[in-house]
Structure formats: structure tokens, C-alpha cells
Amino acid sequence: MQPVEIDGNHLTLDQIEDILDQDRFVKLSESAILQINKSREVIEHIVRSGSVVYGVNTGFGKFSDVQISAENIDILQENLVKSHASGIGEAFSNDVVKTMLLLKANGLAKGYSGVRLDIVETLVEMFNRDVLPVVPEKGSVGSSGDLAPLAHLALVMIGLGEAEYQGERLRGAEAMKRAGIPVVKLHSKEGLAILNGTQTMTAVAAINSIRASNILESADIVGAMSSEVLLCTDGAFDARIHRVRHQEGQQVSAENLRTLLKDSPLVKSHIGCKKVQDAYSVRCMPQVHGASRDAAVYVRSVVEREINAATDNPLVFSDHEGTVISGGNFHGQPVALSMDFLAIAMSEIGSISERRIAWMMDANLSDGLPAFLAKDGGLNSGYMIAQYAAAALVSENKSLCHPASIDSIPTSANKEDHVSMGTIGARQCLQVIQNVEHILGIEWLCATQAADFRKPIALAPRTAKAYALLRDAVPILDKDRVTSDDIEKATALLRRKRLVSEVWD
């Protein structure tokens, strides 16, 4: 399999998903190598000339007015990395860290950062050989870039810190040695170029966007199953209704539901019944799922721009007489706002799913299904507490959806007086997504159990595939057992995209 070329301009979320899923290698394009070298020449000229340029031969943040002597420039860069490695808490997952390495290499590959080619190639080699720095989740305010987490990334490059390599947690120098990657010595501006940037929040945002797409497809599938087993009308999914509202996501979800329910014996079994309208959790599924689809499309566009952005500071414009300009591209506001938005959109998918779960639990509303989908109710509780768990996750999501981006705490003695909290927003969004995956897993379990009670009347051909996939992993609940095991099995299938691929392939 050929390596994926990165040049700082053309990386996509689909490529990131493929690279991570297939363990694909990456390499720098020839054009990127040329741009990296050109921008480095500008920095080398500044050092030789003695011109004072922020980040090259000055201190940082509040210390930007302190000039650094030529003999101390390299020490300055190493001190920057060590002092900024102030992360706290549990480490980010390997997928997040690997994406951070990819995005940092891709950002530097644009050729606006002034680093040597060795720096970018080291990041690429760490990515390809799975040398994954241990990066604490907490400690970034998302303004001067993700300073603390990216400093932990940089520590391993210079032989410090810790990294996971081949399943073992090692000192950074040892991990690099075992992988056969030489550690680097940082020169002028290079520490700052690695630490400045939004690559931590954007790595989490990229993974969030990828997982959100799977959630949206999965929600339509399990929602369609619930609609069937609850003997709901499919009239609310009629294309004419959705066409006159002109909302794109709504029309997509409605079309999905129509396709999923096509030729359903369960739907046909109650045509002509007295029920005219269903509860909103089914009748308004296209409107709710569709609005979240539209939100996810917007967020995806923001994230795809950010993964190809130059977000460090200062930036080197080698094609404009070697101009170096200080600005604020490291400020994470675009990612912060989009992550808060995505968290809300995903939370609503979980919220409406839990209402369908609760409907299936209630024998007074579910048209003949036993209470809590239990055989021998009373002796057995069925999925009663699974619905409690879904309700707990929905409630937790309400707290997690408090927007991180509306907060700001000044840092660096008020030099950095407005910050984005984008990394916090991205982390909160990831937790919401994990919760929603579990909620949908619970709905899938319940709809599958309900389908067993509707036999011999069958599901639609496509939803029958979803039923069969789950039943291969989770047997019918004919007597009480540890239901958390069922939930984890269903959620794992959903999270690994087995549900979507099985139903739509």
C-alpha cells in the first residue's frame, strides 16, 4: 500500500480515517520539502543578521521584549519545551496522539513555520513507527496553541518525557532508540513552532467528526428498528413533507428511514389502524436527526480547514522577501465554537434515542410489548435498568454541553487576555459522543429484543440485517443476566461501524 503524501494543504478527514483504520504510512511531498527548506532559510538569515524577531531570538509571551543572545538561542528552545510541559491528568488515547503527530507534521509541511526538514521528518517517522508520546489531557486553554499538550509531544522528540511503543510505556529517549529514530536538537524557533498550534484540539475534533458521522448513520438505523417494533406509521417520513421545508439533513434522514423501512412486514401489519400520529421521538426523527446532520456538516467543514491550516506563530512568508509576521492563528476559537456545536448536536441524538427506549419499556404505550421487554416480568426485570443507564448518560450530556467557548481566563500576565478553551470543548464533545454511542447501543438492544416479541411478523430486509448482526453477538434476553455486557457488545459493534456497513453494504 502506497504511503499517503502530505503537503499541508490537501489532507481530508476521510484520509485521516483511512490512515488510522488501515495503519497507513505517510510521507512528505516534494513540494512540501521545498517549502520547508525555503522557510528555514529565512530563519537562518535572521539568526545570522542579528535582527530581533519574536520567537527566534526573544522570549515568549510576556517575555517577548527580552532579547536572547545568539549563544543561548538553542537553549531557549529546549527550555521552552520543558517549561511548557505542564499537562495534567490521564493521557490522551493513542488515536488522538497519533492524529496530533499527523496534524503537526502536516501543519509544518505548509512551509510557514521556519523549522528544519529534520523536525518534520522526525514527526513523520514517529507517526509511521507508532512512537506515541504520553500526552496528558488537561492543561490547555486553547489560545497560544495547545502549548502544554504539544510540549509533551515535543519532549519525546528531544529524548525526554514518555512514550508508548509496541504496547510498552517507556522513557522518551528509549522509545525513540528502540524505534530507530534519532532524537533532535532544537534550533532557533523550532520549539515554538511545535508548541504553537491547534493540533491537539483539532486532533480530538477530527476524531469527533469521524465518530459523529457514524453516529448519525447508526441513529437512523436503530431509530427505524424502534419505529417498526413500536408499530409506528411511516407516513411521517413521506418525502413531500420534508421537501417543503428545504432542510437538507432532514431530507437525508427521511430518505434513509424510508429506505430502511421499505417492504417491512411489521409496517404493513398495522396499515389502517386507528393510530394517526406517533410521539415526536419517532414522528420527528427526520427533523431532529437531520438538524444534527446539518450541524455535523458545518463542523466537518471547519475541521477540514483547520487540519490544513498554519496555526503557529510567528509565520514565515518566504515568497515575500522573507517576511516574518506575528499574529494569532494559534487561537482556537473556530474549533472551540464548532466543538460546542457538535456536542449539542450529538447530545440531541442521544436524547431522542432515550425517549424511544423509554417508549419500548412502557407496556401502556408499546402496543403489546411486555413491560421492560422482560419474559416472566417480575421474576425478571428485562432491560429496565438499561433505560436508567441511558437516562443517566442523557443527563450527563446536558452538563457536558455547557459551552466551553463562552469562558475565558487571561494567561501570561494578561498578554494572552482572551483564550478559546477549545481543547476543553473538544474533550467534552468526545465524552458526549462516547455517551451517545452507548445510548444508541442500548436502543439497538431494546429494538432487537422487541423484534423477538413481534415474531412471526418480520422486520424490513435492511433492519433485519441489523437484528441478525446483534443476535450473533448477544442472545435473546429470556432471563435476567448482566446487561452491561450486552450494552458493551452492542456499542462496540456500533462504534466499529459494523452496524452501518452491515445494513448499507
N, C-alpha and C positions, 0 to 999 in steps of 0.2 A: 504494500500500500504506500503510495507516494506521500511524503510529508506535505502538510498544508503550509503554503507560503504566507508569511505575514509582512505587511508593509506599513502598518499604522493607519490604513485608510479603508480597507475592504473587509475586515473581519465581521462576521454576522453571528447572531445568536444561534442560528441553525448550525453553523460551523462549530461553534463552541460546544453545542450539544453533541454533535457527531465526534468531535475531538475527544471529549470526556468519555463518551459511551464506548468508543472504539479504541481508546488508548492510542490515538494517532500522534505521530511526531509533528513538530512544526519546524520551520526554518525561515531565516530572513531572506527576503527577496533581494535581488541585485540592486534594485532602485533604493531600497531601504539602506543597504550598506553604504551606498554612495552618499545619501543624505546624512546618515550618522557621521560619516567621516568629514563631510563639509562643515557640519555644525561644530564638530570638535575643533576644527582648525580655527574657528572664530574664538573659542575659549582659550586655546593655546596662544593666540596672538594677544589677547587681553593680558594674560599672565606675563608674557614676555615684555609687553609695553609698560606694565605697571599701572594701567588705567584702573580706577576704582569702580567695580561693578558689583552690585548686590549679589550675594550668594557665591561669588567667585573668590573675592578677597575681602569680604566683610563678614561680620557676624550675622545672626539671623533674628528675625522678628524684632523685638525691642532693641537688640544689639546690632541692628543694620547699619548704625552710624559708627560702629567700631571697625577700623581698618585692620586687616590681618597681614602680617609680613609674609613675604614670599616663602621663607623657610618654614612657615607654620601652616601653609595652605592645606597640605595633605593631612596634617594633624587635626585641623579644623573639621575636615570631612568625617574622619573617624570619630572624633568627639561628638559630632552631631548625631551620628547613628547610635552611639552608646547612650547618650543622654536622653534621646527621644524614645528609646525602647522602654517605655513605661506602661506597657499593656498590662491588663488585669483580667483575671477570670479564666474560664475554660477556654481551650483553644478552638479556633475555627475548624470546621470539618476539612478533610483532605480535598474534597471537591472545591471548596471555597478557596483554599490556599493555592491549589493548582491553577484555578482561574485567575487569582491575583498575579501569579507568575506570568501567565499568558498575557494578561492585560497590561502589566507593567512593561513587558518586552515589546508589546505592540505599540504602546504609547511612546516609548523611547525610539522605536523604529521610524516614527514620523520624521525624525531628524530636526527637532526643535529644542532639544534638551542639552546638547553640548557634551554628551558623555562619549567616552571611547567605545569603539566597537566591542572591545573585550567585555565591557559591562553588559551589553545587551546579549552577547553570545553566551555569557555565563547564565543569565536568566533563562535563555532558551535551553541550555543544557540541563539546568536544574529541573525545568519542566519535563523535558524528554526522558530524563533518568529518574524522575519521581523522587527528587530530594525536596521534601516538603517542610519548610520551616514551621516551627511551632509558633503560632501567632495568636496571642490572647484576644478574645472577642471585644473586650471593653477598653476604653481609653481614648477613643477618637471623638472629637466634636465635629468632624467633617467640614473643616474650614480651610486651614492651611494644608489641605490634603489630609489624607489619613495618616498623620505623622507617626503615631505610636505603632499601629499595626505594620505599616510599611517599614518602620525601623527594625522590627523583629524579622521581617523578610530580609532586610539588608544585613543583619547581624550574621546570618549563615554565610552570606557571600564573602564576608571578610574573616570567616573562621571562628565566629563567636556564636552565642545563642545555642538553640537546639533545633533539631530537625528529625522528622520521621523518614526512615529509609528502609525499604524492604521489611516493613512491619515492626521496625525497632526504633525506639526513641534514643537518639544519640546526641552528643555534643556536635555543634555545627561543623567544626573542623574535621571530626571523624566521619561524619556523614558525607562531606564533600570528598574526603580521601577515598572512602570505600566506593563512591560513585565514579572516581577518576576525574573529578572536576577541580582544577586549581582554584584556590581562593584568590580573591583580587585585593589589590591595594588601591584604595580610593584616592583619586587625584581631584584637582580643582572642580568644583561644582557637582561632582558625581554623587556624593552622599545626598545632597539636597535634591537632585533630580530624581533619585529613587524614592525619597521620603515624601516629596511633594506630589500630589496627585490624588485622584478619587478612586484608585484601583481597588481598594478594599470594599467600599460601599457599592461600587459598580460590579464587582465580582459577585457579591451577595445578590445584587439587583438582577444580574444576568441569570443566576440560578433561580431566583424567584420568578422571573418572567417565563423561563422554560417550564417550571413546575406549574405555574398558573395556567399555561396553555393546556397542559394535560388535565388539570382540574376542571376546566371549562368543558372539555370534551367528555370527561367522565361524568360530570354532573348531568348532562343531557341524557346519558345512557341510564344511569341509575334513577333519574327522575322519570324517564319513560317507563321503566320497570314498575316504579311505585304507582304511576298513573294506571297501568294495566291492572295490577293486583288490587287496587282500590276501586276498580270498576268505574273509572272516570271517563267522561266523554272526551273524544279527541277533537270536538268541534272548535274548541278554543285555539287550536293550532292551525286553523284554516288560513291559507296564505293570504286571502283577501283582507282579513283583519289586520295582519301585520304589514301588508303592503301600504295601506293608507296612513300608517304612522311614520313611515320613511326612516325608521331607525335600523341601521344595518345589522348590528349584533342581534337584535330582536328577531329579524327575519332569518338570520342564520340558525339561531336556536330553534325557531318554529319549524324550519325545514328539516333540521335534524330530528326533531320529535316526530314529525310526520313520517320520515323515512324509517325511524326506529320502530314505529307502531304499525307500519304497513303490514297488512294481512294478518293482523293479530286476532286469533280466535277469541281471546278474552274481551277485546274491544267489541267484536261483533256479537258476543253473547248477551249483551245488555242493550243493544240498539232498540230504541222505542220505549225504554224505561221512563219512569216519571221524572227522574232527576234531570234538571235543565242546566244547572250550573254547579261547578265544583268549587271547593275552597281555593283561595288565592294561591296556596303553595303549589297547586297543580295548574289551575287556570291561568295564572300569571307567570308561569315558569319561563316562557319566552321573553317576557318583559324584564324579569329580574336577571335571569341568566344572560340575556342579551345586553343589558346595560353593563354588566361586569365584563362581557366580551369587548365592548367598545372601550371601556376603561383600560383593559389589558392591551388592546391595540395601541392606544396612545402611549402607555407606559413603555411598551416594546420599542416604539419609535425613539423615545428619549434615551433608553438604554443603548440601543444600537448606535446612536450618535455618540454617546459617551464612551463606548468601548473603543472608538476610533478617534478619540479626542486627545489633544495636547493639553494636559492639565497640571503640569508642574510650573515652576516659576524660579527665576525669570526664563523667558523663552528666547531662543536664539534664531534669528532670521538670517540665514547665511546668504540668501539671494538678494538681500537688501543692504549691501555694503557692510555685512557683519554686524547688524544691529542686535543689541540685547535689550529686551524690554521687560520691565517688571509690571505684573498685572495681577489678576485674581482668578485665573481659570481653575485654580485648585478648590474654589468654593463649591461645596456640594449641593447648592440649592436645587438645581434641576433634578438630581437623583432623589434628594430628600422629599420634595413635593410628590414625585411620581411614586415613591415607595409608600408614602402615606395613603395616596390614592389607591394603589393596588391592594394594600392591606384592607381598606374599606370594601373594595370590590370583591375580594376573596371572602371576607367575613360574611357578606350577604349571601354568597353561595352556601356557606355553612349554615347560616340562619334559616334559609328557606328549606334546606335539606332536613334540618332537625324537625321542622314542622310536619314534613311528610312522614318522618319516623314516628312522631307522636301520634299522627293520624292512624298509622298502622297498629299502634299499641292499643287504641281505644275501641273496644268492641261495640260501643254505642254509635260509632261513626264509620266503621270499616266494612260495612255491608257483608257481615257473615264471617269475618275472620275472628279467630278466638282471641280473647284478651291477652295482650303481650305476646301474641304468636306462640303461645305455650300449649303443648299437648298435656292433657291432665292438669289444667290450671289449678293452682292452689298447692298441689304437691310440687309442681314445677312453676318457676317464675318466668321462664322463657327469656325474651330479650328486654324485660322490664328495666333492668339497670343499665343495659346498653344505651337506652334512651336517656337515662340520667347522665351517663358519661357524655353523650352528645350535647346535652343541655349545658353541662359544665364547660365544655370546650367553647360553645357559642358565647357563654357569659364571659369566659376568659378573653375571647377575641374582642369583646366590647371594650375591655380595658386596654388591650394591646393596640386598638385602633385610635387611641388618643394620639393626635398627630405630633410626632417628634419635631417636625419642621417649624412648629409655632414657637418653639423655645429657643433661646439664645443666652449663653453665658459668656461674657467677654473673657478673653485669654491674652497671655503675653503682655501684661500690664497695659491693657486697653489698645494695644496695637492691632489686635485681632478682635474688634469690638462687636462683630456680628458673625455668628457661626451657624452652620446649617443643621447640625445633628443628623446628617444624612445616614451615617453608619448605624446609629441607633434606630432610625426609621427602617432601614433595610433589614436589620436583625429582628425587629418587631414583626415586620411583614413576613419574614421567613417562619417565625413561630406561628403566625396566623395560618400560613399555608400548610404547615405540618398539622395543625389542628383540623383544618378543613379536610385534608386528606383522610384523617381518621373519621370525621363525621360522615363523609361520603362512603367510607368503608362500612360504617355501621348501617347506613341506609341500604347499601347493596346487600348486606347480610339479611336485613329485615325483609326487603323486597323478594329475595330468593326464598326465604322461609315462607313468606306469604304465598308465593307461587306454588309451593308444595300443597298448601291448603286449597288452592283453586283447581287442582287436578281433578278430573282428567282434562279440563279445558287448558289449552296450551298458550304459552306466550307467543309473541311475534317471532319470526325467524331470527331477527338480529338480537333481540333481548334474550331469546333462548340461548344464544351463544354466551351471553354474559352469565346467565344462570348456570350453564354447563361448566364454564371456567371456574366459577366459585365452588360448585359442588365437587369438582375434582380435588379441591384443597380443603373444603370444610363440609363435613357431612350434615345432613338434616339434624336439627336440634329436637330430637324426640324425647330427651330427658335432660335435665339441667347438667351443665358442665361449666368449666372455667371459660367464660365468654370473652375474656380479654385475649385469649389465644385465637379465637375466631376473628376478633377485631383486627389483630395484628396481621393475620394471614390475608384477610381481605384488603387491608390497607397496603400491604407490601405488593400485592398483585396490581393494585390500582396505581401505586407510586411508580412501579417499574414499567408502567404503560402497557401492561399485559391486557388490561380491560379494553382500552381503546383499540389496540392492534387486533385483538380477537374479534371485536364487534365490527370494525370498519374494513378490515382487510378482505 
